Amino acid sequence: MRLLTATLGRYRRVLILVAVFQALQSFAGLVLPRLNADIIDKGVRTGDDGYIVRMGGWMLVVSLVQVGFSVAAVRWGSRAAMGFGRDTRASVFRRVNGFSAREVARFGAPSLITRITNDVQQVQMLVLMTCTLLLGAPFTAVGGLWMANREEASLSWILLVAIPLLAVAFIGIISRMVPTFRLVQERIDRINTILREQLTGIRVVRAFAREPEETARFAVANEQLTATSLRGGRLMALMFPTVTIGMNLSSVAVVWFGADQIAAGRMGVGSLVAYLTYLTQILMSVMMASYIMALLPRASVSAERIMEVLDTESSVVETGAPVTPAEGPASLEFESVSFAYPGAGKPVLRDVTFRVDAGQVLAVVGGTGSGKTSLVNLVSRLVDATDGTVRVDGTDVREMPLSDLWSRLGVVHQKPYLFSGTVRSNLLFGRPEATEDEMWEALRASEAADFVAALEGGLDAAVSQAGTNFSGGQRQRLSIARALVRRPRVYVFDDSFSALDTATDARVRAALARWTRDAVTVVVAQRVSTVLAADLILVLEDGEVVGLGRHDELMADCPTYAEIVDSQRTALVGDMPVAGVGE
């Protein structure tokens, strides 16, 4: 109900209009049996053809009115339902877009995709069916009871027995449907997870010849979803036979006891026909309501899942009184920064302190799991430090407007991501107002100009989803160019040279020197050759800073760094540094 009231509130006038249209079409439908009864009793029995024609004309007019109001109700109800779906998807998307890495990991990408598509569709279908079917059912049921009672009050006990019995049966069925459909949505999440893993890791699957095992894993999840869906479908299927049996038994009872009333002269044939029609209308309303009730369990589960996303606040939020840094040279500072994931046994980072000013290059090295990626995430505020302070341009990142913080950063990840579109659209993603000359200049600096120029269309060459029509090295160079086009105050290269060969790596980093002259540069790297010329090298081990200084200083004072260099010494030419960022 919270989801419906929050989103449908803006369609209040439309829903009132739909309710009015449904009431009018229901009223018109209730007039028809009475007119038909008059035709039988006053026209057919007496042989008055003129009366039959006149009443038949009125029935035609009433039928046209009913059709008109019904069409209007469906039209406006559909608009409200489709608008509800659009607004709910937009709300979920905005909420997810504001999530930090922590919330995204908590829900998981496949589950979030299911919630914004399938779950929203389930609730949208409920709203549509409610507007087009359910809203008219109460008017028809209440009006039908009143009209049927007018025709023959002595038969009303049949309805008083049939309706409660049907209600009890529906409650029993629906109580079993709710947990079943909750499990269905979880099974859909599981299918999406497996499918996403197999599509993303298709090369790994094939490299290890695991296609049969992965196919079997998908088959198990698919079979589980099928079995659960069938169980829910069987429960839904019980509702309609239940209504049909109730309707048929009630009709038999009306004819049985109504025949005695006709034989005794207390009831006309037309009235009996009208009563049967009202009975059918009443029970049809119950059947329509039962159809909505069949949708309700799954929609309620979906609504809970949607609200779970909407009720989740990002752990990274803007302060109520944001502070914009004063104009001045760029800087990046960590002061006694620690970070731990919720529920983790120990922090990922502990007491990290350093400062980098404009024109300087900070290199971050360390083994796998040492905390390098977490440090990068703290800079871009994908997560917040649990202790200490991260400052960009002298201001705590938690006090800055997020849009201002992100506008000062240019981040290139180890696994670069390109959006479907063109090379131009991907570069303009960094700065929409960039000129074509600026884009080519950034491409030359990232050693991407030659292969882009060779593409059909150049800057307008097509880029497939995730840039899969480019090699890993090409994607990295295009991502570097996108960051350069942005002209940020802080560059963060998260092992973003790993797919480049040594020669290309050296040329790219040499070309970056004049781009980063007035900016802070953070380079996370695995290759020592990438960081030898850095102004400051930060060595992490198990989340702690074990070394901070230049290459020569660390070789003398930091065993961990010396060990890393020794392990890669065969990859270096003697001990000569390769040209690096900031030379």
ChimeraX attribute file (.defattr): number of C-alpha atoms within 10 A of each C-alpha:
attribute: neighborCount
match mode: 1-to-1
recipient: residues
	/A:1	9
	/A:2	10
	/A:3	17
	/A:4	14
	/A:5	11
	/A:6	10
	/A:7	17
	/A:8	21
	/A:9	13
	/A:10	13
	/A:11	17
	/A:12	13
	/A:13	12
	/A:14	17
	/A:15	21
	/A:16	12
	/A:17	16
	/A:18	26
	/A:19	20
	/A:20	16
	/A:21	23
	/A:22	29
	/A:23	23
	/A:24	20
	/A:25	26
	/A:26	24
	/A:27	18
	/A:28	21
	/A:29	22
	/A:30	25
	/A:31	17
	/A:32	22
	/A:33	22
	/A:34	22
	/A:35	19
	/A:36	21
	/A:37	21
	/A:38	21
	/A:39	23
	/A:40	20
	/A:41	16
	/A:42	16
	/A:43	19
	/A:44	15
	/A:45	12
	/A:46	11
	/A:47	13
	/A:48	12
	/A:49	13
	/A:50	10
	/A:51	16
	/A:52	19
	/A:53	13
	/A:54	13
	/A:55	18
	/A:56	16
	/A:57	12
	/A:58	14
	/A:59	20
	/A:60	13
	/A:61	13
	/A:62	20
	/A:63	16
	/A:64	14
	/A:65	16
	/A:66	23
	/A:67	15
	/A:68	14
	/A:69	20
	/A:70	21
	/A:71	16
	/A:72	18
	/A:73	28
	/A:74	19
	/A:75	14
	/A:76	19
	/A:77	27
	/A:78	20
	/A:79	17
	/A:80	24
	/A:81	24
	/A:82	17
	/A:83	17
	/A:84	24
	/A:85	24
	/A:86	14
	/A:87	15
	/A:88	24
	/A:89	19
	/A:90	13
	/A:91	17
	/A:92	20
	/A:93	17
	/A:94	12
	/A:95	16
	/A:96	20
	/A:97	11
	/A:98	17
	/A:99	21
	/A:100	19
	/A:101	15
	/A:102	17
	/A:103	18
	/A:104	16
	/A:105	10
	/A:106	9
	/A:107	13
	/A:108	13
	/A:109	16
	/A:110	18
	/A:111	22
	/A:112	19
	/A:113	16
	/A:114	23
	/A:115	25
	/A:116	22
	/A:117	14
	/A:118	15
	/A:119	24
	/A:120	24
	/A:121	20
	/A:122	21
	/A:123	26
	/A:124	24
	/A:125	19
	/A:126	23
	/A:127	26
	/A:128	22
	/A:129	21
	/A:130	21
	/A:131	24
	/A:132	24
	/A:133	21
	/A:134	24
	/A:135	24
	/A:136	26
	/A:137	24
	/A:138	18
	/A:139	21
	/A:140	26
	/A:141	22
	/A:142	13
	/A:143	21
	/A:144	26
	/A:145	21
	/A:146	15
	/A:147	20
	/A:148	26
	/A:149	16
	/A:150	13
	/A:151	22
	/A:152	18
	/A:153	12
	/A:154	12
	/A:155	18
	/A:156	18
	/A:157	10
	/A:158	16
	/A:159	19
	/A:160	11
	/A:161	12
	/A:162	16
	/A:163	17
	/A:164	11
	/A:165	13
	/A:166	20
	/A:167	13
	/A:168	10
	/A:169	14
	/A:170	19
	/A:171	13
	/A:172	10
	/A:173	16
	/A:174	21
	/A:175	11
	/A:176	14
	/A:177	24
	/A:178	20
	/A:179	14
	/A:180	21
	/A:181	24
	/A:182	19
	/A:183	19
	/A:184	23
	/A:185	23
	/A:186	14
	/A:187	20
	/A:188	19
	/A:189	23
	/A:190	20
	/A:191	23
	/A:192	19
	/A:193	18
	/A:194	18
	/A:195	15
	/A:196	14
	/A:197	14
	/A:198	17
	/A:199	10
	/A:200	11
	/A:201	12
	/A:202	13
	/A:203	11
	/A:204	12
	/A:205	17
	/A:206	10
	/A:207	10
	/A:208	8
	/A:209	11
	/A:210	13
	/A:211	15
	/A:212	10
	/A:213	11
	/A:214	16
	/A:215	12
	/A:216	12
	/A:217	14
	/A:218	19
	/A:219	13
	/A:220	13
	/A:221	18
	/A:222	17
	/A:223	13
	/A:224	18
	/A:225	21
	/A:226	15
	/A:227	13
	/A:228	19
	/A:229	18
	/A:230	14
	/A:231	17
	/A:232	23
	/A:233	15
	/A:234	12
	/A:235	17
	/A:236	20
	/A:237	13
	/A:238	14
	/A:239	20
	/A:240	16
	/A:241	12
	/A:242	16
	/A:243	23
	/A:244	14
	/A:245	12
	/A:246	18
	/A:247	24
	/A:248	13
	/A:249	13
	/A:250	21
	/A:251	17
	/A:252	12
	/A:253	14
	/A:254	20
	/A:255	17
	/A:256	11
	/A:257	13
	/A:258	24
	/A:259	16
	/A:260	12
	/A:261	18
	/A:262	15
	/A:263	11
	/A:264	10
	/A:265	10
	/A:266	10
	/A:267	16
	/A:268	21
	/A:269	19
	/A:270	22
	/A:271	23
	/A:272	21
	/A:273	20
	/A:274	26
	/A:275	29
	/A:276	20
	/A:277	20
	/A:278	27
	/A:279	24
	/A:280	18
	/A:281	22
	/A:282	25
	/A:283	26
	/A:284	18
	/A:285	23
	/A:286	22
	/A:287	22
	/A:288	21
	/A:289	20
	/A:290	23
	/A:291	20
	/A:292	20
	/A:293	22
	/A:294	25
	/A:295	23
	/A:296	22
	/A:297	22
	/A:298	25
	/A:299	25
	/A:300	20
	/A:301	22
	/A:302	24
	/A:303	23
	/A:304	18
	/A:305	21
	/A:306	23
	/A:307	15
	/A:308	13
	/A:309	21
	/A:310	17
	/A:311	10
	/A:312	12
	/A:313	15
	/A:314	18
	/A:315	15
	/A:316	19
	/A:317	17
	/A:318	15
	/A:319	13
	/A:320	8
	/A:321	9
	/A:322	14
	/A:323	15
	/A:324	15
	/A:325	18
	/A:326	9
	/A:327	7
	/A:328	9
	/A:329	14
	/A:330	20
	/A:331	22
	/A:332	24
	/A:333	21
	/A:334	21
	/A:335	15
	/A:336	16
	/A:337	21
	/A:338	23
	/A:339	23
	/A:340	18
	/A:341	15
	/A:342	10
	/A:343	7
	/A:344	8
	/A:345	8
	/A:346	12
	/A:347	18
	/A:348	20
	/A:349	26
	/A:350	21
	/A:351	16
	/A:352	23
	/A:353	17
	/A:354	16
	/A:355	16
	/A:356	21
	/A:357	19
	/A:358	19
	/A:359	22
	/A:360	23
	/A:361	27
	/A:362	28
	/A:363	28
	/A:364	25
	/A:365	25
	/A:366	23
	/A:367	15
	/A:368	12
	/A:369	13
	/A:370	19
	/A:371	24
	/A:372	25
	/A:373	17
	/A:374	21
	/A:375	25
	/A:376	21
	/A:377	18
	/A:378	19
	/A:379	25
	/A:380	21
	/A:381	21
	/A:382	17
	/A:383	24
	/A:384	25
	/A:385	23
	/A:386	15
	/A:387	16
	/A:388	17
	/A:389	20
	/A:390	27
	/A:391	19
	/A:392	25
	/A:393	23
	/A:394	15
	/A:395	19
	/A:396	19
	/A:397	27
	/A:398	20
	/A:399	18
	/A:400	20
	/A:401	19
	/A:402	17
	/A:403	9
	/A:404	14
	/A:405	23
	/A:406	17
	/A:407	16
	/A:408	19
	/A:409	22
	/A:410	24
	/A:411	26
	/A:412	25
	/A:413	19
	/A:414	18
	/A:415	15
	/A:416	20
	/A:417	17
	/A:418	24
	/A:419	15
	/A:420	15
	/A:421	16
	/A:422	19
	/A:423	25
	/A:424	19
	/A:425	20
	/A:426	22
	/A:427	28
	/A:428	19
	/A:429	17
	/A:430	20
	/A:431	19
	/A:432	13
	/A:433	11
	/A:434	15
	/A:435	12
	/A:436	13
	/A:437	9
	/A:438	16
	/A:439	23
	/A:440	20
	/A:441	17
	/A:442	27
	/A:443	25
	/A:444	17
	/A:445	23
	/A:446	27
	/A:447	22
	/A:448	23
	/A:449	20
	/A:450	11
	/A:451	11
	/A:452	20
	/A:453	14
	/A:454	11
	/A:455	13
	/A:456	10
	/A:457	12
	/A:458	16
	/A:459	20
	/A:460	14
	/A:461	17
	/A:462	18
	/A:463	19
	/A:464	15
	/A:465	12
	/A:466	14
	/A:467	22
	/A:468	14
	/A:469	12
	/A:470	14
	/A:471	11
	/A:472	15
	/A:473	18
	/A:474	20
	/A:475	22
	/A:476	27
	/A:477	29
	/A:478	27
	/A:479	28
	/A:480	29
	/A:481	27
	/A:482	28
	/A:483	25
	/A:484	27
	/A:485	26
	/A:486	25
	/A:487	20
	/A:488	24
	/A:489	24
	/A:490	30
	/A:491	24
	/A:492	23
	/A:493	21
	/A:494	25
	/A:495	22
	/A:496	25
	/A:497	27
	/A:498	18
	/A:499	18
	/A:500	16
	/A:501	10
	/A:502	17
	/A:503	10
	/A:504	16
	/A:505	22
	/A:506	19
	/A:507	17
	/A:508	23
	/A:509	21
	/A:510	19
	/A:511	20
	/A:512	20
	/A:513	19
	/A:514	15
	/A:515	19
	/A:516	22
	/A:517	17
	/A:518	18
	/A:519	25
	/A:520	27
	/A:521	31
	/A:522	25
	/A:523	24
	/A:524	27
	/A:525	21
	/A:526	20
	/A:527	18
	/A:528	22
	/A:529	23
	/A:530	24
	/A:531	26
	/A:532	22
	/A:533	21
	/A:534	24
	/A:535	19
	/A:536	23
	/A:537	25
	/A:538	23
	/A:539	24
	/A:540	25
	/A:541	19
	/A:542	17
	/A:543	24
	/A:544	18
	/A:545	19
	/A:546	18
	/A:547	21
	/A:548	21
	/A:549	18
	/A:550	18
	/A:551	21
	/A:552	11
	/A:553	12
	/A:554	20
	/A:555	18
	/A:556	10
	/A:557	14
	/A:558	17
	/A:559	13
	/A:560	18
	/A:561	25
	/A:562	15
	/A:563	12
	/A:564	18
	/A:565	20
	/A:566	14
	/A:567	11
	/A:568	13
	/A:569	14
	/A:570	10
	/A:571	13
	/A:572	16
	/A:573	10
	/A:574	8
	/A:575	11
	/A:576	9
	/A:577	15
	/A:578	22
	/A:579	22
	/A:580	22
	/A:581	31
	/A:582	22
	/A:583	17
